[in-house]
Amino acid sequence: MSDSYIIEVSSEPAGIVVRDKAGFRFFAATHRFNPLEGRLFRSAREAERVARELMTSKTTAPATT
């Protein structure tokens, strides 16, 4: 098993996750994924799922006027 993984969402770099004692810690690659910065996940797959949800929620959020 690897100790780090690159997370991409729709061909956009989201960040990397690095294994530590408690799980996988997320490090954002762009400002878009800063809300996940430093967050701990049980698995790399869970981090990818949450990054995908974050991107989807930001792209489908209603515009404010």
C-alpha distances in whole Angstrom, upper triangle without the diagonal:
4,7,9,10,14,16,19,22,24,23,24,21,21,19,15,13,12,10,13,14,15,13,12,16,17,19,22,22,26,29,28,25,26,27,23,23,21,21,18,16,14,11,11,13,16,16,17,19,21,21,23,25,26,27,29,31,32,33,35,37,40,42,44,48
4,6,7,11,13,17,20,22,21,21,19,18,16,12,10,9,8,11,14,15,12,11,13,15,16,19,19,23,26,25,22,23,24,21,20,19,19,16,15,14,11,10,13,15,15,15,18,20,20,21,24,25,25,27,29,30,31,33,35,39,40,42,46
4,7,11,13,17,20,23,22,21,18,17,14,10,8,6,5,8,11,12,10,9,10,12,13,16,17,21,24,24,21,21,22,18,17,16,16,14,13,13,11,10,13,15,14,15,18,19,19,21,23,24,24,27,29,29,31,33,34,38,39,41,44
4,7,10,13,17,20,18,18,14,14,11,7,5,4,6,10,13,14,11,8,9,10,11,13,14,17,20,20,17,18,19,16,15,14,14,13,12,13,11,8,12,14,12,13,16,17,16,18,21,21,21,24,26,26,27,30,31,35,36,38,41
4,6,10,13,16,15,14,11,11,9,5,5,7,9,12,16,16,12,9,10,10,10,12,12,16,19,18,15,17,18,15,15,15,15,14,12,13,10,7,10,12,10,10,13,15,13,15,18,18,18,21,23,23,24,27,28,32,33,35,39
4,7,10,13,11,11,8,8,6,4,7,9,12,15,19,19,15,12,12,10,10,10,9,13,16,16,13,15,17,14,14,15,15,15,14,16,13,9,11,13,10,9,13,14,12,13,17,16,16,19,21,21,22,24,26,30,31,33,36
4,7,10,9,9,6,5,5,6,7,11,13,17,20,19,15,12,12,9,10,9,9,11,14,13,11,13,15,12,13,14,14,14,13,15,12,8,9,11,8,6,10,11,8,9,13,13,12,15,17,17,18,21,22,26,27,30,33
4,7,6,5,4,5,7,9,11,14,17,20,24,23,19,16,15,12,12,11,10,11,14,12,11,14,15,13,15,17,17,17,16,18,15,11,11,13,10,7,10,11,8,9,12,12,11,13,16,16,16,19,21,24,25,28,31
4,5,5,6,6,9,12,14,17,20,23,26,24,21,17,17,14,14,12,11,12,14,11,10,14,15,14,16,18,17,18,17,19,16,13,12,13,11,8,9,10,7,6,10,10,8,10,13,13,12,15,17,21,22,25,28
4,5,8,9,13,15,17,21,23,26,29,28,24,21,21,18,18,15,14,14,16,13,13,17,18,17,19,22,21,22,20,22,20,16,15,16,15,11,12,13,11,8,12,12,9,10,14,13,12,15,17,20,22,25,28
4,7,9,12,14,17,20,23,26,29,28,25,21,21,18,17,15,13,13,16,14,14,17,19,18,19,22,22,23,21,23,20,17,16,18,16,12,14,16,12,11,15,15,12,14,17,16,15,18,20,23,24,27,30
4,6,9,12,15,19,22,25,28,27,23,20,19,15,14,12,9,9,12,10,11,14,16,15,16,19,19,21,20,22,20,16,16,17,15,12,14,14,11,10,14,13,10,13,15,14,13,17,19,22,22,25,28
4,6,9,12,15,18,21,25,24,21,17,16,12,11,9,6,7,11,10,9,12,15,13,14,16,17,18,18,20,18,14,15,16,13,11,14,14,10,11,14,13,11,14,17,16,16,19,21,24,24,27,30
4,7,10,13,17,19,22,21,18,14,13,9,8,6,5,6,9,8,6,9,11,9,10,13,13,15,15,17,15,12,13,13,10,9,11,11,7,9,12,10,9,13,14,13,14,18,19,22,23,25,28
4,7,10,13,16,19,19,16,12,10,7,5,4,4,7,10,10,8,9,11,9,9,11,12,13,13,16,14,11,13,13,10,9,13,12,9,12,14,13,13,16,17,17,18,21,22,25,26,28,31
4,7,10,13,16,16,13,9,8,6,5,7,7,11,13,14,11,12,14,11,10,10,11,12,12,14,12,9,12,12,9,9,13,13,11,14,16,15,15,19,20,20,21,24,25,29,30,31,35
4,7,9,13,12,9,6,5,4,6,9,11,14,16,16,12,13,14,10,10,9,9,9,9,11,9,6,10,10,8,9,12,12,11,14,16,16,17,20,21,21,23,25,26,30,31,33,36
4,6,10,11,8,5,5,7,8,11,13,17,19,19,16,16,17,13,12,10,11,9,10,11,10,8,12,13,11,13,16,16,15,18,20,19,21,23,25,25,27,29,30,33,35,36,39
4,7,8,6,4,6,9,11,15,17,20,22,22,19,19,19,15,14,12,12,9,9,9,9,9,12,13,12,14,17,17,17,20,21,21,23,25,26,27,29,31,32,36,37,39,42
4,6,5,6,7,11,13,16,19,22,23,24,20,20,20,16,15,12,12,9,10,10,11,12,15,15,14,17,19,19,19,22,23,23,25,28,28,29,31,33,33,37,38,40,43
4,6,8,10,14,16,20,22,25,26,27,23,22,22,18,17,14,14,10,11,11,12,14,17,16,16,19,21,20,22,25,25,25,28,30,30,31,34,35,35,39,41,42,45
4,7,9,12,15,19,22,24,25,25,21,21,19,16,16,12,11,8,8,8,10,12,15,14,14,17,19,18,19,22,23,23,25,27,27,29,31,33,33,36,38,39,43
4,7,10,13,16,19,22,23,23,19,19,18,14,14,12,10,6,6,5,6,9,11,11,10,14,15,15,16,19,20,20,22,24,25,26,28,30,30,34,36,37,41
4,7,10,13,15,18,20,19,16,16,15,12,12,9,8,5,5,6,6,6,10,9,8,11,13,13,13,16,18,18,20,22,23,23,26,28,28,32,33,35,38
4,7,10,13,16,17,17,13,13,13,9,8,6,6,5,6,9,9,9,12,11,9,12,14,13,13,16,17,16,18,21,22,22,24,26,27,30,31,33,36
4,6,10,12,13,13,10,10,10,6,6,5,6,6,8,11,10,9,12,11,7,10,12,11,10,13,15,13,15,18,19,19,21,23,24,27,28,30,33
4,7,9,11,12,9,8,10,7,5,6,8,10,11,15,14,12,15,14,10,12,15,13,11,15,16,15,15,19,20,19,21,24,24,27,28,29,32
4,6,7,8,5,6,8,7,5,8,10,12,14,17,16,13,15,15,11,12,14,12,10,13,15,12,13,16,17,16,18,21,21,24,25,26,29
4,7,8,7,8,11,10,9,12,14,16,17,20,18,15,17,17,13,13,16,15,11,14,16,14,13,17,18,16,18,21,22,25,25,27,29
4,5,6,7,10,11,10,13,15,18,19,22,21,18,19,19,15,14,17,15,12,14,16,13,12,15,16,14,15,19,19,22,22,23,26
4,5,5,8,10,9,13,15,18,19,23,22,20,21,20,16,16,18,15,12,14,15,12,11,15,15,12,14,18,17,20,19,20,23
4,6,8,9,10,14,15,18,18,22,21,19,19,18,15,14,15,13,10,11,12,9,8,11,11,9,11,14,14,17,17,18,21
4,5,6,7,11,11,14,15,18,17,15,16,15,11,11,12,10,7,10,11,8,8,12,12,10,13,15,15,19,19,21,24
4,5,5,9,10,13,15,19,19,17,18,16,13,14,15,12,10,13,14,10,11,15,14,12,15,18,17,20,21,21,24
4,6,9,8,12,13,17,18,16,17,15,12,13,14,11,9,12,12,9,11,14,12,12,15,17,16,19,20,20,24
4,6,5,9,10,14,14,13,14,12,9,11,12,8,8,11,11,9,11,14,14,13,16,18,18,21,22,24,27
4,6,9,11,15,15,14,16,14,11,13,15,12,11,14,15,12,14,17,17,16,19,22,21,24,25,26,29
4,6,10,13,14,13,16,14,11,14,16,13,13,17,17,15,17,20,20,20,23,25,24,27,28,29,32
4,7,10,12,12,14,11,9,12,13,11,11,15,15,13,16,19,18,18,22,23,23,26,27,28,32
4,7,9,10,12,10,8,12,13,11,13,16,16,15,18,20,20,21,24,25,25,29,30,31,35
4,5,7,9,6,6,10,10,9,11,14,14,15,17,19,19,21,23,24,25,28,30,32,35
4,7,8,7,8,11,12,12,14,16,16,17,20,21,22,24,26,27,27,31,33,35,38
4,5,5,7,9,10,11,13,14,16,17,19,20,21,23,25,26,27,31,33,35,39
4,5,5,6,9,10,11,12,14,15,17,18,20,21,23,24,26,29,31,34,37
4,5,5,6,9,10,11,12,14,15,16,18,20,21,22,24,28,30,32,36
4,5,5,6,9,10,11,12,14,15,16,18,20,21,22,26,28,30,34
4,5,5,6,9,10,11,12,14,15,17,18,20,21,25,27,29,32
4,6,5,6,9,10,11,12,14,15,17,18,20,24,26,28,32
4,5,5,6,9,10,11,12,14,15,16,18,22,24,27,30
4,5,5,6,9,10,10,12,14,15,16,20,22,24,28
4,5,5,6,9,10,11,12,14,15,19,21,23,27
4,5,5,6,9,10,11,12,14,18,20,22,26
4,5,5,6,9,10,10,12,16,18,20,24
4,5,5,6,9,10,11,14,16,18,22
4,6,5,6,9,10,14,15,18,21
4,5,5,6,8,12,14,17,21
4,6,5,6,10,12,14,18
4,6,5,9,10,13,16
4,6,9,10,13,16
4,6,9,12,15
4,6,9,13
4,6,10
4,7
4
